[in-house]
Amino acid sequence: MESASAASGHTVANGITRWTLADLFSTYRYWALFGSIFILEMGMQGLTSVLPWIMRDHGNSYQSIGLFSISNSSGWAIGAFLAFVAAPRRGRPALVFPIIVLMILTIVILVVPNLWSQPIYLCLYGMAQGSVRGVIVLAAAIFLFAGRPDKIDFGCALTLLSSTMLTGIFGATGLSLLTEADPSGIYVILCFLAFLVAALALLLPLRQPSFEDEPRQRHNPLTPRERSPVTVALILLLAPLLVVAISIALYLLQEQAADAGAATIDALLFSIAAFVIAIAGLIYLAWWIYRIHGELAGAEKSQRLLTPLAALLIAILVPLGLPILLMTLGDLLNDRGRKRRGTKLVSIVWLAIWTLLMPPIAIALIQNAANKSYQADQAAA
């Protein structure tokens, strides 16, 4: 049986406190895992993308490149062993030790570049790299599960961590530019070493990576305020539409200027206008995210809500942060609607569709549901 804990606001099952998604997002350890995976994926995918050229310059055959890839995949088995056996007991050492080993091997290759041509060293390096990727991803899932979040919260938290793997393309692009500047690969290896140091710096402060303890209490309420969902949607839709329209006009002006053989001041003015409108739209989105989290907390305290500032930063800076926050708010508002009115306040299906296709409409749906929730609170009072 599950019940709401009056003292903490957490969902409690059989006397065990469950972590909510907002609880997870409000900890350094979650963002340390997020940041380290983000950094490591950028570095490793970037290095892997340019490594064939570096190895070819050192006289390696295509078979050697294949050997490295096989060793890299085999390293996942070592990472899985560390994640499932060592991480639950010794969380921080299980995360840090493979990175340190990879750092040592990377420093050695800087000192002795000819080791790229040695198959045994390629195997060791590939296995070390694979073990780092395997242990941190699998251990992160184990750490999250230790907090006993419900299925949706666990899925959202893990999805956000997994989204960092998509950022590897940026590392590949950056390191490929370094390879063009220095075909020997020294700059690339130095950059990769810097990625490892940065990831290690994020993980070292973690005393307890697992979420087995009690979540921190937090409550930053703001006075609830109803606002027009149509107005919210129009403001958030108008900004990108104006930017697109101005960009088209700017393109046409540049074409005319090119035909005339001279630049115009209008092009500069249009560029500034597009930039200002884009910033204004982003500021309004940040303001709305800040207000809605504080206002819902003001209506009723809940550990499922982030603090306004944390929500703002996640929505603006984190990949997939805004969709996850909107879906979480929709689920929270539906729970409040069922408790007060016996009905849902927003369709989760339509909310998910609009979140993917047109976020301003999804934001308007959340605002409309919040208005209904405030009205129900006033009626109950």
RAPEHU-V449249 format. One record per backbone hydrogen bond with DSSP energy under -0.5 kcal/mol. NH is the residue of the N-H (numbers start at 1). CO is the residue of the C=O. E is the energy in kcal/mol with one decimal. If there is no record, write none. Layout:
# RAPEHU-V449249
nh;co;e
NH;CO;E
NH;CO;E
This chain:
# RAPEHU-V449249
nh;co;e
3;12;-1.5
5;10;-2.3
6;4;-0.6
9;5;-2.9
12;3;-2.1
13;16;-2.3
14;1;-1.0
16;13;-1.9
18;11;-2.4
19;147;-2.5
24;20;-2.2
25;21;-2.6
26;22;-1.0
26;23;-0.5
27;24;-1.4
31;27;-1.2
32;28;-2.4
33;29;-2.1
34;30;-2.6
35;31;-2.9
36;32;-2.4
37;33;-2.4
38;34;-2.4
39;35;-2.7
40;36;-2.8
41;37;-2.6
42;38;-2.0
43;39;-2.5
44;40;-3.2
45;41;-2.4
46;42;-1.7
47;43;-2.7
48;44;-2.9
49;45;-1.8
50;46;-1.3
51;47;-1.7
52;48;-0.6
53;50;-0.6
54;50;-1.7
55;51;-3.1
56;52;-2.1
57;53;-1.9
58;54;-0.9
59;56;-1.7
60;55;-2.6
65;61;-1.4
66;62;-2.1
67;63;-2.1
68;64;-2.0
69;65;-1.9
70;66;-2.4
71;67;-2.3
72;68;-2.4
73;69;-2.1
74;70;-2.3
75;71;-1.8
76;72;-0.6
76;73;-1.1
77;74;-1.3
78;74;-0.9
79;75;-2.5
80;76;-2.8
81;77;-2.1
82;78;-2.4
83;79;-2.4
84;80;-2.7
85;81;-2.4
86;81;-0.8
86;82;-0.7
87;82;-2.8
89;86;-1.0
90;86;-3.7
94;90;-1.9
95;91;-1.4
96;92;-2.8
97;93;-2.6
98;94;-0.5
99;95;-0.7
100;96;-2.3
101;97;-2.3
102;98;-2.2
103;99;-2.4
104;100;-2.4
105;101;-2.3
106;102;-2.1
107;103;-2.5
108;104;-2.3
109;105;-1.8
110;106;-1.4
111;107;-1.9
112;108;-2.9
115;112;-1.9
116;113;-1.8
117;114;-1.7
118;115;-1.9
119;117;-0.6
122;118;-2.1
123;119;-2.2
124;120;-2.2
125;121;-2.9
126;122;-2.6
127;123;-2.5
128;124;-2.3
129;125;-2.3
130;126;-2.5
131;127;-2.3
132;128;-1.7
133;129;-1.9
134;130;-2.4
135;131;-2.7
136;132;-1.8
137;133;-1.2
138;134;-2.1
139;135;-2.5
140;136;-1.5
141;137;-1.6
142;138;-1.9
143;139;-2.9
144;140;-2.3
145;141;-2.3
146;142;-1.6
147;143;-0.6
147;144;-1.3
148;145;-1.9
149;144;-0.6
154;150;-2.8
155;151;-2.5
156;152;-2.7
157;153;-2.5
158;154;-2.4
159;155;-2.4
160;156;-2.3
161;157;-1.7
162;158;-2.7
163;159;-1.9
164;160;-0.5
164;161;-1.2
165;162;-1.8
166;163;-1.3
167;164;-1.4
168;165;-1.1
169;166;-0.8
170;167;-1.7
171;167;-0.9
172;168;-2.4
173;169;-2.2
174;170;-2.5
175;171;-2.7
176;172;-1.7
177;173;-1.4
178;174;-1.6
179;175;-2.0
180;176;-1.7
181;177;-1.6
182;178;-2.2
185;182;-2.0
189;185;-2.4
190;186;-2.4
191;187;-2.4
192;188;-2.5
193;189;-2.5
194;190;-1.9
195;191;-1.9
196;192;-2.0
197;193;-2.3
198;194;-2.3
199;195;-2.4
200;196;-2.4
201;197;-2.3
202;198;-1.4
203;199;-1.7
204;200;-2.3
205;201;-0.6
206;203;-1.6
207;205;-0.7
211;143;-1.4
212;210;-0.8
222;294;-2.8
232;228;-2.1
233;229;-2.5
234;230;-2.7
235;231;-2.4
236;232;-2.1
237;233;-2.2
238;234;-3.0
239;235;-1.5
240;236;-0.7
241;237;-1.8
242;238;-2.8
243;239;-2.1
244;240;-2.4
245;241;-2.5
246;242;-2.9
247;243;-2.3
248;244;-2.3
249;245;-2.3
250;246;-2.8
251;247;-2.2
252;248;-2.2
253;249;-2.3
254;250;-2.4
255;251;-2.1
256;252;-2.2
257;253;-2.7
258;254;-2.3
259;255;-2.0
260;256;-2.2
261;257;-1.2
262;257;-2.0
267;264;-0.5
268;264;-0.8
269;265;-2.1
270;266;-2.7
271;267;-2.0
272;268;-2.3
273;269;-2.4
274;270;-2.4
275;271;-2.1
276;272;-2.6
277;273;-2.5
278;274;-2.2
279;275;-2.3
280;276;-2.4
281;277;-2.5
282;278;-2.0
283;279;-2.4
284;280;-2.3
285;281;-2.2
286;282;-2.4
287;283;-2.6
288;284;-2.7
289;285;-2.5
290;286;-2.4
291;287;-2.7
292;288;-2.9
293;289;-1.6
294;290;-1.8
295;291;-3.1
296;292;-2.1
297;293;-1.6
298;294;-1.9
299;295;-1.9
300;296;-1.8
303;9;-0.8
305;302;-1.1
311;307;-2.6
312;308;-2.3
313;309;-2.3
314;310;-2.3
315;311;-2.6
316;312;-1.9
317;313;-2.6
318;314;-1.7
321;318;-2.2
322;315;-0.5
324;320;-1.7
325;321;-2.3
326;322;-2.5
327;323;-2.3
328;324;-2.1
329;325;-2.5
330;326;-2.3
331;327;-2.1
332;328;-2.3
333;329;-2.7
334;330;-2.0
335;331;-1.8
336;332;-2.1
337;333;-2.5
338;334;-2.6
339;335;-1.7
340;336;-2.1
341;337;-3.0
342;337;-1.1
343;337;-1.1
348;346;-0.6
351;347;-2.4
352;348;-2.5
353;349;-2.2
354;350;-2.8
355;351;-2.1
356;352;-1.6
357;353;-2.6
358;354;-2.2
361;358;-1.4
362;358;-1.2
363;359;-2.6
364;360;-1.9
365;361;-2.1
366;362;-2.0
367;363;-2.4
368;364;-2.5
369;365;-2.3
370;366;-2.6
371;367;-2.4
372;368;-2.0
373;369;-2.1
374;370;-2.5
375;371;-2.4
376;372;-2.2
377;373;-2.0
378;374;-2.3
379;375;-2.3
380;376;-2.2
381;377;-1.8
